[in-house]
C-alpha cells in the first residue's frame, strides 16, 4: 500500500509493535463507512450491557455506532464530540469492555485544573488492518496549539494497546484513560490488588485500600508490571484482565464504581472514603506529566473454561 493512501495526519510511530519494536505492515486502510468490515452489526449484546446502555448519557446514541470483526475481535466504536469512544469489546466471543475513552486532558492539579476537552475532530476515525491485528485511529484538537491522537491497537493473541499521542508545546499533567470492564458479561467483577509486603492471609485481598491510588512503581509481584487484576467466573468460563503500565507514563491507577461516576472530574475528586469496590468497576489509568509523545498501557485478556 502506498504512503499516499495513509492520511497525512497519521503518526507512523503507531505502526511499530509496542512490545517487539517490529514494523507493522499495513494491508488495508478503511475510511469508507460502507465497507463490509464496518457494517452495522447484528451482534446480540447481553441484557446487563443493554441495561447499562439505556442508563448512560443519551448523547452517545446520536453518533454512528460502527464495528469491526477481525482476528477474533468484535469492537464497536464512535467518533463523538468527546473523543474516540470504543465500546462493547468482545474477544473470542467473550465480553470484556463496556466502554473505553479519554474524555479530557488537563494541566494543574486536582483542585485547580485547567481541563481541555476533545471537542474538535481533525481526522478519522480510520481503521488500519495489518497482519495479525488492526488499529482504530482518530485525532482531536485540544486548546489552541495541541492535539491528541487516539490509536487503539488490537492483536490476535488477545492483547490490545490503548495509546494516546500528545502533540504540542506544553506538558500535560493528566491524561486519564477510562476503561469500564465487564469481564465475561457479568455485573460482579473482582479487583485483586497486590501490596508490596506479604499479607499473612490465605486468600487474595479485594481492593480495600486507604487511598485508592496505586502508583506504577513497584507495588506488584517481582518481575511483573501490573498492580490491578480484574477477574470474574461465569461458569464454566473464567475471565481475567491484566493492565500492564508503561514506566514512561508515570501512571497512577484508580478503581471506582460505575454508578454516578463523573467523567468530567479528576478521578481523585470522585473517590472519597474507604470501601471495597467490587461491583461494576471502572478502571482509570492516568498518564502524568506527559510532554509530546506516545503513551498508554498494555491490556491482556484471558478467558478459558474452568473444570
C-alpha positions in Angstrom: 0.0 0.0 0.0 1.4 3.4 -1.0 2.1 6.0 1.7 -0.3 8.4 -0.2 -3.2 6.2 1.0 -2.4 6.7 4.6 -3.8 10.0 6.0 -1.2 12.7 6.3 -2.2 13.4 9.9 -1.4 9.8 11.0 1.7 9.3 13.1 3.8 6.5 11.6 5.1 5.7 15.1 1.8 3.9 15.7 2.8 1.3 13.2 5.6 0.0 15.4 4.7 -3.0 17.6 4.7 -1.6 21.1 6.4 -4.7 22.6 8.7 -6.1 19.9 9.5 -2.9 18.0 8.6 -4.7 14.8 7.3 -2.5 11.9 3.6 -3.3 11.3 2.9 -3.7 7.6 -0.5 -2.2 6.6 -2.7 -4.4 4.5 -5.6 -2.1 4.1 -6.8 1.4 5.3 -10.6 1.6 5.7 -12.1 5.1 5.5 -15.3 4.0 3.9 -18.1 3.5 6.5 -19.9 1.4 4.0 -17.1 -1.2 3.9 -18.4 -4.8 4.7 -16.0 -4.9 7.6 -17.6 -1.9 9.2 -21.3 -2.6 8.5 -23.8 -2.3 11.3 -23.7 -5.4 13.5 -26.4 -7.8 14.4 -24.4 -9.0 17.4 -26.7 -9.7 20.3 -25.5 -8.0 23.5 -26.1 -9.4 26.9 -29.1 -8.0 28.9 -26.8 -6.5 31.5 -25.0 -4.5 28.8 -28.2 -3.4 27.2 -29.4 -2.0 30.6 -26.2 0.0 31.0 -26.6 1.4 27.5 -30.1 2.7 28.4 -28.8 4.3 31.6 -25.9 6.2 30.0 -25.8 9.7 28.6 -28.2 9.7 25.6 -25.8 12.0 23.7 -23.8 8.9 22.7 -26.8 7.5 20.9 -26.7 10.3 18.4 -23.4 9.1 16.9 -23.0 6.3 14.3 -22.0 3.1 16.1 -19.7 1.1 13.8 -17.9 -2.1 14.4 -15.1 -4.3 13.1 -14.9 -8.1 13.3 -11.3 -9.3 12.7 -8.8 -11.7 14.2 -11.2 -13.0 16.9 -12.3 -9.5 17.9 -15.6 -7.7 17.8 -15.1 -4.0 18.5 -17.6 -1.1 18.3 -16.5 2.5 18.1 -17.9 6.0 17.8 -16.3 9.3 16.8 -18.0 11.6 19.3 -17.5 15.2 20.3 -15.7 13.9 23.4 -13.1 11.9 21.5 -13.0 8.4 20.1 -15.1 6.1 22.2 -14.7 2.3 22.0 -17.5 0.1 23.4 -18.6 -3.5 23.6 -15.2 -5.1 23.1 -15.6 -8.9 22.6 -12.7 -11.3 22.2 -13.2 -15.0 21.2 -17.0 -14.5 21.9 -16.3 -13.4 25.5 -17.3 -9.9 26.6 -14.7 -7.8 28.3 -15.2 -4.0 27.9 -18.3 -1.9 28.0 -16.7 1.5 27.2 -13.2 3.0 26.8 -12.3 6.6 26.2 -10.1 9.7 27.0 -12.7 12.4 27.7 -10.3 15.2 28.6 -6.7 16.2 29.4 -5.5 18.7 31.9 -2.8 20.9 33.3 -2.6 21.8 37.0 -3.5 19.7 40.0 -6.8 18.1 41.1 -8.3 21.1 42.9 -7.1 23.6 40.4 -7.4 22.0 36.9 -7.4 23.6 33.5 -9.2 20.9 31.5 -9.1 20.6 27.7 -11.9 18.6 26.2 -11.6 16.6 23.0 -14.3 18.5 21.1 -12.9 19.2 17.6 -12.1 16.2 15.5 -9.3 16.8 13.0 -9.2 13.4 11.2 -10.6 9.9 11.4 -11.8 7.6 12.6 -9.9 5.2 10.3 -9.2 1.5 10.6 -5.8 0.2 9.7 -5.6 -3.6 9.0 -2.2 -5.3 9.4 -1.0 -8.9 9.6 -2.3 -10.3 12.9 -4.2 -7.3 14.1 -5.8 -3.9 13.4 -5.7 -0.3 14.7 -8.6 2.2 15.1 -7.4 5.8 15.0 -8.7 9.4 15.2 -7.1 12.8 16.2 -8.7 15.7 18.1 -7.6 19.3 18.7 -7.2 20.5 22.3 -6.6 24.1 23.2 -5.1 26.4 20.6 -1.9 24.6 19.5 -2.1 21.0 20.6 -3.8 17.7 19.6 -4.5 14.3 21.0 -4.3 11.3 18.7 -6.0 8.1 19.9 -4.8 4.8 18.5 -6.2 1.5 19.8 -4.2 -1.5 18.6 -5.7 -5.0 18.7 -3.6 -8.2 18.3 -4.9 -11.7 17.6 -3.3 -13.0 20.9 -5.9 -11.1 23.0 -3.8 -8.1 23.8 -4.6 -4.5 23.0 -2.9 -1.2 23.4 -5.0 1.9 24.1 -2.4 4.5 23.0 -2.5 8.3 23.2 -0.3 10.7 21.1 0.1 14.2 22.5 1.4 16.8 20.1 2.0 20.4 21.2 4.4 22.8 23.0 3.0 22.2 26.6 3.4 19.4 29.1 0.1 17.8 30.1 -0.2 16.9 33.8 -3.0 14.4 33.4 -4.3 12.2 30.6 -6.9 9.9 32.0 -7.9 6.7 30.2 -11.3 5.4 31.4 -12.0 1.6 30.9 -15.3 0.2 32.1 -14.6 -3.5 32.3 -17.4 -6.1 32.4 -15.4 -9.3 32.3 -17.3 -12.2 30.6 -20.6 -10.4 30.9 -21.5 -10.1 34.5 -22.2 -7.3 36.9 -19.8 -8.6 39.5 -16.1 -8.2 38.9 -13.4 -8.6 41.5 -10.3 -6.4 41.7 -7.2 -8.0 43.2 -4.7 -5.6 44.4 -1.1 -6.5 45.1 0.7 -4.9 48.1 4.5 -4.5 48.4 4.5 -6.5 51.6 3.4 -10.0 52.5 -0.1 -10.4 53.8 -0.5 -13.3 56.3 -3.8 -14.4 54.8 -4.7 -17.5 52.8 -6.6 -15.6 50.1 -6.2 -12.6 47.9 -7.5 -9.3 49.2 -10.1 -7.5 47.3 -9.5 -3.8 46.7 -9.9 -2.1 50.1 -7.1 0.4 50.4 -6.8 3.7 52.3 -6.0 5.9 49.3 -7.3 4.0 46.2 -4.4 5.4 44.1 -1.7 2.7 43.3 1.4 4.2 41.7 3.1 2.3 38.9 6.4 2.0 40.8 6.9 -1.4 42.4 3.7 -2.5 44.2 3.4 -5.6 42.0 4.9 -9.0 42.4 8.6 -9.4 41.3 9.3 -9.1 37.6 5.7 -8.0 36.9 4.4 -4.6 35.8 0.8 -4.5 36.8 -0.9 -3.8 40.0 -4.6 -4.4 39.4 -6.1 -7.6 38.0 -9.8 -7.9 37.2 -11.3 -11.4 37.3 -14.7 -13.0 37.1 -16.1 -16.5 36.9 -19.2 -17.1 34.9 -19.5 -20.9 34.9 -17.8 -22.5 33.1 -15.8 -19.6 31.9 -13.1 -17.9 33.9 -12.2 -14.4 32.5 -9.3 -12.2 33.5 -7.9 -8.8 32.6 -4.4 -7.6 33.5 -3.3 -4.0 32.8 0.4 -3.5 32.4 1.6 0.0 32.8 4.4 1.7 30.9 7.1 3.3 33.1 7.3 6.2 30.7 3.7 7.1 31.6 4.4 7.8 35.2 0.9 6.3 35.7 -1.5 6.4 38.6 -4.3 3.9 38.7 -7.7 4.1 40.2 -10.7 1.7 40.5 -14.2 3.0 41.3 -17.8 2.1 40.9 -19.5 2.9 37.6 -22.6 4.3 39.3 -22.6 8.1 39.4 -19.1 8.3 38.1 -18.4 11.8 36.7 -16.1 11.6 33.6 -15.6 15.4 33.6 -14.0 15.5 37.1 -10.5 14.3 38.0 -10.7 10.7 39.3 -9.3 11.8 42.7 -12.4 14.1 43.2 -14.7 11.1 42.6 -13.1 8.8 45.2 -13.9 9.6 48.7 -13.6 7.4 51.8 -12.9 3.7 52.0 -14.9 0.9 50.6 -14.5 -2.4 48.9 -15.0 -1.8 45.3 -16.5 -5.0 43.9 -19.5 -4.5 41.6 -19.4 -2.9 38.1 -15.9 -1.5 38.1 -14.5 1.5 36.2 -10.7 1.4 35.9 -8.8 4.6 35.3 -5.2 4.8 34.1 -3.9 8.3 34.5 -0.8 9.3 32.5 1.0 12.1 34.3 3.3 14.9 33.3 3.4 14.0 29.6 5.4 16.0 27.1 4.9 15.4 23.4 4.9 11.7 22.6 3.0 8.4 22.6 1.7 6.9 25.9 -0.5 4.1 27.2 -0.7 0.7 28.8 -0.9 -2.8 27.6 -4.1 -4.8 28.3 -4.0 -8.6 28.3 -7.3 -10.5 28.1 -7.8 -14.2 29.0 -10.8 -16.4 29.1 -10.9 -20.2 29.4 -13.1 -23.0 30.7 -12.7 -23.9 34.3 -13.4 -27.5 35.3 
